[in-house]
Each structure stands twice: as C-alpha cells, then as structure tokens.
Amino acid sequence: MSIHFHALPTDQVRVLQRGGLDANGQPAERSISDGGGNPCRHCLKDIPQGIPMLILALRPFNKLQPYAECGPIFLCAEECERHAETRSQPEYLSSREQVLLKGYTIQEWIKYGTGQLVSPDQIRAVSEHILKNPDVAFVDIRSATNNCFQARIHRA
C-alpha cells in the first residue's frame, strides 16, 4: 500500500498567517521559536531558533462532533512552502522519541483500536497496517506527549 503525508492546506494557513481566527475564534499568539521542537504544520519542519512563529488552536476536522479534537499547534509566522504530498515522511518526525497514530473513519470519528504510540521508524508500517482496515479513511499523527496534531496520512 502506498501512503502520502499531508500538511495543512496552504489556503487555511495563509488566513491564519494574515491574522485570521483560530479554532477558538482568537487570533494566533505571536512568539519567537526557541528551536526546541516547534514544528510548523504547513512546511512540516521545525521552526529554527529566533524565527517568528504563531501558536494557535487547531481542529483539523470538517465539522464539530464528539471526536473533533482541538489543540495547540505552531506555524511559521511568515509564509512558508507547504510540504509536498508525497510518500516522504517529514524529517522533523525523526527527532521525536515517539508519536501517536490514530485512525479515523470517513465521518472523522476515531476508529477504536487503532491508536498506537510508535517510534518514528515505525510510522509508515503502522500507518499502512491501520489503513488496511476499510473503515479507516485516514491516520493522524499526533504528539505522543501533548496530543497536538502533526500531520495526516492518506492512502495514495
């Protein structure tokens, strides 16, 4: 099975970078990256130390429902290029100890039994295994320690 890693859509990110409101109806907080693992969910790279960044609430789902999790994320404050939708795993994930993978249905509900903490070298294999289940439409990569959304994986 072939899978693709997906970053947040550019049109959504540009609205936020230009002062649009986040999932909580607030403008993003502006900060400066300390270089300590602040990954942008658009370019899917760690934001280097000293570079302006945004901190905001994200709900990466199409509608409100019980499983539409909302949490904090980082974005580059200045426009950045979106990570290409490719089979290539974002490099920054390699520096994480673990990530949480969760499968979701087409209705964007968590598919119980799919949640797993994995090391970066297991992301591809475990995601492919989760996506073999026909009830799973996509897999979200989340922070293992804070449950923050990182990226989404779809069948190619």
C-alpha positions as CSV (number, residue, x, y, z in Angstrom):
1,M,0.0,0.0,0.0
2,S,1.2,3.5,-0.8
3,I,0.6,6.3,1.6
4,H,1.0,10.1,1.5
5,F,1.8,12.6,4.2
6,H,-0.4,15.7,4.2
7,A,0.3,19.1,5.8
8,L,-2.3,21.7,6.5
9,P,-3.7,23.3,3.3
10,T,-2.0,26.5,2.2
11,D,-5.2,28.5,1.9
12,Q,-6.1,27.7,5.5
13,V,-2.6,28.5,6.7
14,R,-2.4,31.8,4.8
15,V,-5.6,33.0,6.5
16,L,-4.1,32.3,9.9
17,Q,-0.7,33.9,9.0
18,R,-2.6,37.0,7.9
19,G,-4.4,37.4,11.2
20,G,-7.4,35.1,10.8
21,L,-9.0,33.5,13.8
22,D,-8.2,30.0,15.1
23,A,-10.5,27.2,16.1
24,N,-11.3,29.1,19.3
25,G,-12.2,32.3,17.5
26,Q,-9.0,34.0,18.6
27,P,-6.0,35.4,16.6
28,A,-2.9,33.4,16.9
29,E,-0.3,34.3,19.5
30,R,2.9,35.5,18.1
31,S,6.2,34.2,19.5
32,I,9.8,33.5,18.7
33,S,10.9,29.9,18.3
34,D,13.4,28.7,20.9
35,G,14.4,26.0,18.4
36,G,13.3,23.3,20.8
37,G,10.9,21.3,18.6
38,N,8.3,23.8,17.3
39,P,7.2,22.1,14.1
40,C,5.2,24.1,11.6
41,R,2.2,22.1,10.4
42,H,2.5,23.6,6.9
43,C,6.1,23.2,5.8
44,L,6.4,20.2,8.3
45,K,9.8,21.4,9.5
46,D,11.0,22.5,12.9
47,I,10.9,26.3,13.1
48,P,14.5,27.4,13.7
49,Q,15.6,29.3,16.9
50,G,15.0,33.0,16.6
51,I,12.4,32.8,13.9
52,P,8.9,34.3,14.4
53,M,6.1,31.7,14.8
54,L,2.4,31.5,15.6
55,I,0.8,29.5,18.3
56,L,-2.9,28.7,17.8
57,A,-5.7,26.3,18.4
58,L,-6.5,23.9,15.5
59,R,-9.4,21.5,15.0
60,P,-8.4,19.6,11.8
61,F,-11.9,18.3,11.1
62,N,-14.6,19.5,8.8
63,K,-17.4,19.8,11.4
64,L,-18.0,19.8,15.1
65,Q,-18.7,16.4,16.5
66,P,-17.6,14.4,19.6
67,Y,-14.2,13.3,18.1
68,A,-13.2,16.6,16.6
69,E,-10.2,17.2,18.8
70,C,-8.9,20.7,19.2
71,G,-5.4,21.5,20.4
72,P,-2.4,23.9,20.1
73,I,-0.1,23.9,17.0
74,F,2.7,26.0,15.7
75,L,3.0,27.7,12.3
76,C,5.7,29.7,10.7
77,A,4.7,33.4,11.2
78,E,5.9,34.2,7.7
79,E,4.7,32.4,4.5
80,C,6.4,29.1,4.0
81,E,6.2,26.5,1.3
82,R,3.8,23.6,2.0
83,H,5.3,20.1,2.5
84,A,4.6,18.3,-0.7
85,E,2.0,15.5,-0.6
86,T,4.5,12.7,-1.0
87,R,5.4,9.3,0.4
88,S,8.3,11.1,2.1
89,Q,8.0,11.2,5.9
90,P,8.6,14.7,7.2
91,E,12.2,14.9,8.5
92,Y,11.4,16.6,11.8
93,L,9.4,13.5,12.9
94,S,12.7,11.6,13.0
95,S,13.9,13.6,16.0
96,R,10.8,12.7,18.1
97,E,11.1,9.8,20.5
98,Q,7.5,8.7,19.8
99,V,4.4,9.8,18.1
100,L,0.7,8.8,18.5
101,L,-1.0,7.4,15.4
102,K,-4.9,7.2,15.3
103,G,-7.2,6.0,12.5
104,Y,-10.4,7.9,11.7
105,T,-13.5,6.9,9.8
106,I,-14.9,8.9,6.8
107,Q,-17.2,10.6,9.3
108,E,-14.0,11.7,11.1
109,W,-14.7,9.6,14.2
110,I,-11.8,7.8,15.9
111,K,-11.7,4.1,14.9
112,Y,-11.2,2.4,18.2
113,G,-8.3,0.0,18.5
114,T,-6.1,2.0,16.0
115,G,-4.4,4.3,18.5
116,Q,-0.7,3.4,18.9
117,L,2.4,5.1,20.3
118,V,5.2,4.3,17.8
119,S,8.8,5.3,17.2
120,P,9.5,7.4,14.0
121,D,10.8,4.4,12.1
122,Q,7.5,2.6,12.6
123,I,5.2,5.4,11.3
124,R,5.0,4.1,7.8
125,A,4.5,0.4,8.6
126,V,1.9,1.0,11.3
127,S,0.0,3.6,9.3
128,E,-0.2,1.2,6.3
129,H,-1.5,-1.5,8.7
130,I,-4.1,0.8,10.2
131,L,-5.2,1.9,6.6
132,K,-5.7,-1.8,5.6
133,N,-8.9,-1.5,7.7
134,P,-11.6,-0.4,5.2
135,D,-13.4,1.5,7.9
136,V,-10.3,3.8,8.3
137,A,-10.2,6.8,5.9
138,F,-7.1,8.5,7.3
139,V,-4.5,8.4,10.1
140,D,-3.5,11.4,12.1
141,I,0.0,11.8,13.5
142,R,-0.1,13.5,16.9
143,S,2.4,14.4,19.6
144,A,2.9,11.4,22.0
145,T,3.3,13.8,24.9
146,N,0.8,16.6,24.2
147,N,-1.6,15.0,21.6
148,C,-1.1,18.0,19.3
149,F,-1.9,17.4,15.6
150,Q,1.2,16.9,13.5
151,A,0.2,15.8,10.0
152,R,-2.3,13.5,8.3
153,I,-1.7,10.3,6.3
154,H,-4.0,9.1,3.4
155,R,-3.8,6.2,1.1
156,A,-2.1,7.3,-2.1
